[in-house]
């Protein structure tokens, strides 16, 4: 819970889906629940369209 600002659904999803054979979550159940409920970054600011050449 110390780094609660990093507890977001997209980061939890990325971490869990990167596992090839097994995923082990280590931490407080409250923190995992908080991450699963938090959707702060609805839109990613990647600037992808500009990087691909389309303004």
Residue pairs with C-beta under 8 A, 6 or more apart in sequence:
1 28
1 30
1 31
1 34
4 31
4 34
7 31
7 34
7 35
7 38
8 35
8 38
8 39
8 40
8 41
9 35
9 36
9 37
9 38
9 39
10 39
10 41
11 35
12 32
12 35
12 36
15 23
16 23
16 25
25 32
49 55
